[in-house]
Amino acid sequence: MLIRKMSANFGRLRNQSLELREGLNIIQAPNEAGKSTWCAFLSAMLFGVSSRERDRAGFIADKNRFAPWDGAAMSGRLDCRSGGQELTLTRVTRRPGAPLGDFRAVYTGTGDTVPGLTGQTCGEALLGVSREVFERSAFIRQAGLAVTQDPGLERRIAALITSGEEGTSFSEAADTLKRQLNRRRHNKTGQLPALETELRETEERLAELEALEAQLLSARSRTETLESRLTALEAEGAAWDRWEADRQRQAASQAEDDARKAAERAADLRRRIEEEHLPENEAIGRLRGAIVNLETVRRSLKRAREEQDEARKQLLRAESAVNDSPFAGHTPERAARLPLNIEPRPRLPLWGALPVLAAGLGLWAVIFFFSRRILPPSIILPLSIGGGCGAGALCFLVLGLLTAQKQRKWEARAAGLRQRRQRELDEFTALYKAAEAAQSDLNAKSAAAESLYSTLTTNEQGILLEVRRFAPAAFDVPAADAALRACAVRRRELAEAEAAAREARLRCDLLARQAPASGDETADIPAPARSREEISAQLEEVRSALAAARSESDRLSGRLHALGDPVVLRSSVAHLREHIQTLEEEYAAIRLALEALEEANAELQTRFSPALGRRAAEIFRELTEGRYTGVTLDRAFRLFAEPAGDSVYRDAALLSAGAADQLYLAVRLAICDLVLPEEAGVPMVLDDALANFDDARCAAALRYLRAAAQKRQILLFTCHSREAEFFAGDDAVSIQRLTDRASRV
């Protein structure tokens, strides 16, 4: 098979194409450029995408992992050559639950469908191997270089080294035999343990059934004994019932006599009360309540009179305070209009003008006398006149100042008198109003006392008038209260007598209803020998024991019925023993077959491992440039490498990461040479399989791959540039560099 072109709408690949050639194709691309996506796309185009896979911890199903990033439907096209025919394979997604589920294969350039090629059979028909064999041989990923065991790969290898048929697999056959063994017995599970448990349980049921039958017989015997004892105790109880019935009839007769006497006594009391015209209980209660209220009114009257006396004392004190005031005999309004006794305001005295005039004339004379000597006559007269006037004015000024000071003192005395007069007037007003309030309070309390006294006398007269209707000797309140108490006692005696009569009648009626009808019984029925309590206690014990015995019999009968027929159980035991013996014989035969199969597999392994080991050793020697010369592996593909010049094989887990990858790659290439059908020309896909190789061993691997590419198409995806540089100028090798778009070198 030769892949010519792939076009994908798959994962990050959006309508991208990749053209390939025969031989070795090196596709170089940086990380996250889509190399692994192209590899997964090729597998999906050949074998489809499983719609049953589900995401789980650490794993994403391919249908979700490679869903187109832009949300479009997953689709792809693969142009290839197979069997000399050019084919075009297309897969599209019609339903969201079936990615790439719609498959079509036609001859390239035509619309003719390739017969027998379907979406399920496409990969195996074109490659000649199943998906499992392809992914464990020619489909090599960096994270999946190691070869794992698979029934498909195992059948393929077995077919190559035996008869050529691929229908058998040791692991599948061994698993089938082990399942059959486990089905019959696996530790405590399987058919044999289940049958043995069932046999043991059936035998236990049979033994239990026999024990229950004996218990049931004993329970029925105990039930009959208790029933006989119960009959005897019930007869004693019936004798007690007859004796108590006679006692009830006697008690009913006595109750009739008591009821008659109680009714006669109540009628006699009522007759005497009616003759004496005693009031009813309601009237008695009302009058006694009124007497109690009289005492309350009397106490209220006493308090009112005490308050009246106190108010009178308050009035006398208020009037005394008013009379002691300087405004006594006046009202506050009239007192406010009384004149204020104060001396007249001081004025400038007329006698003060004479000294002023004399001082002015004297000063004029002095000035005139002295100025006449030193001044000219023309200014003497005006100067002397001016001096005299000034002296008079100064004297008037001094007199005015003295008068103003006296007026200020007078105003201060007048203001003090007015303030004292106002205080006295305010005090008089307060005392006057207090006297008026005391008078009003006295009037109100006097009216309240008079009202209470009137109410007291009126109520006393009313009570006495009513009481004297049936007690003429009651002329005061204490006598009326005593008469009412006596009436209440008489009424209470009547009520008690009537209540006793009613109770006696009710008891009589009740006993009459409860007493059995008189029959043929004799008058004297002897009392039973044992007490009712003793008989009842024994009767209760017997009934409880009888109920328990009957319940036990029913329970045992139910368990016997649930356990089944003894004959059926014995037959079941025999059948189970036969079935167990048959399964044990089958178990022994299967174990023998499994041992024979393991011996055959060991022989087959001796034929399979050397061939694959020799071919893997040749390739591994070439890849490591002679560093290792031998390779061994078992049927589980556990690998060991033999270093050159050292006879001790080393486990693959002890090698470096690069050497281990080279060992795994050598085994993969050997499997491709031995397992894959040569006529199908199965393409080999390597996804960064050389990432851990150093430059020298990478060159050795590239030389081997270029030689292997002469027999099959090889697709080498790499993130390094050394592969392309190694084949620079080699036209037999196709080199492409992938970025956003593929470019060919």
WODA-V74421 format. One line per field, one symbol per residue. ss: DSSP state (A for helix, B for strand, O for the rest). phi: phi as a letter, one per 40 degrees, with the letter a starting at -180 (. if undefined). psi: psi as a letter, one per 40 degrees, with the letter a starting at -180 (. if undefined). Layout:
ss->???
phi->???
psi->???
This chain:
ss->OBBBBBBBBBOOBBBBBBBOOOOBBBBBBOOOOOAAAAAAAAAAAAAOOOOOOOOBOOBOOAAAAOOOOOOOOOBBBBBBBBOOBBBBBBBBOOBOOBOOOBBBBBBOOOOOBOOOOOOOOAAAAAAOOOAAAAAOOOBBBAAAOOOOOOAAAAAAAAAAAOOOOOOOOAAAAAAAAAAAAAAAOBOOBOAAAAAAAAAAAAAAAAAAAAAAAAAAAAAAAAAAAAAAAAAAAAAAAAAAAAAAAAAAAAAAAAAAAAAAAAAAAAAAAAAAAAAOOOOOAAAAAAAAAAAAAAAAAAAAAAAAAAAAAAAAAAAAAAAAAAAOOOOOOOOAAAAAOOOOOOOOOOOOOOOAAAAAAAAAAAAAAAAAAAAAAAOOAAAAAAAAAAAAAAAAAAAAAAAAAAAAAAAAAAAAAAAAAAAAAAAAAAAAAAAAAAAAAAAAAAAAAAAAAAAAAAAAAAAAAAAAAAAOOOOOOOOOAAAAAAAAAAAAAAAAAAAAAAAAAAAAAAAAAAAAAAOOOOOOOOOOOOOOOOOAAAAAAAAAAAAAAAAAAAAAAAAAAAAAAAAOOAAAAAAAAAAAAAAAAAAAAAAAAAAAAAAAAAAAAAAAAAAAAAAAAAAAAAAAAAAOOOOBBBBBBOOOOOBBBBBOOOOOBBBAAAOOAAAAAAAAAAAAAAAAAAAOOAAAOOOBBBBOOOOOOOAAAAAAAAAAAAAAOOOOOBBBBBOOOAAAAAOOOOOOOBBBBBOOOBBBO
phi->.bccabbbbagccbfbbacbbcgcbbbcacdgchccccccccccccbgbccccbcacgabcdcccbcdccgcccaaabcabaggbcbbbbbbbcbdcbcfccbabbcdgbbccccgbbccbdcccccgbccccccbbcbbbccbcccbcadcccccccccbbcgcbcbacccccccccccccccaafbbhccdcccccccccccccccccccccccccccccccccccccccccccccccccccccccccccccccccccccccccccccccccccfccccccccccccccccdcccccccccccccccccccccccccccccccccdgbcdcccccccccaccccbccccccccccccccccccccccccccbbcccbccccccccccccccccccccccccccccccccccccccccccccccccccccccccccccccccccccccccccccccccccccccccccbbcccbbcdccccccccccccccccccccccccccccccccccccccccbccccbbccccbcccccccccccccccccccccccccccccccccgcdccccccccccccccccccccdccccccccccccccccccccccdcccccccdccccccfgcbbbabacccgcbbbbccgbcccbcdcccccccccccccccdccccccccccccfccbbbbfcbccccccccccccccccccccbacbbbcabcccccccbdgcccbcbbbbbcbcbcb
psi->hhhdihhighbehhfiihhiiiahhhhhiiifeeddddddddddddeihheeiiiahehhiddddfhhdeeiihiiihhihhfehhihhihihdhdeghfehihhihheiehhhiehiddeddddddeiidddddeceghidefdihiihddddddddddebeeifeihdddddddddddddddhhbeiidddddddddddddddddddddddddddddddddddddddddddddddddddddddddddddddddddddddddddddddddddddefiiidddddddddddddddddddddddddddddddddddddddddddeiefieiidddddeiihhiiihiihideeddddddddddddddddddeddeiiddeddddddddddddddddddddddddddddddddddddddddddddddddddddddddddddddddddddddddddddddddddddddddedegdegeiddddddddddddddddddddddddddddddddddddddhiihaeiidhhiiidiiddddddddddddddddddddddddddddddddahddddddddddddddddddddddddddddddddddddddddddddddddddddddddddefedieihiiaeefhihihihehehihideeiidddddddddddddddddddhhdddfhihhhgfeedeiiddddddddddddddeddihhhhhieiedddddeheheehhhihhbdiihh.
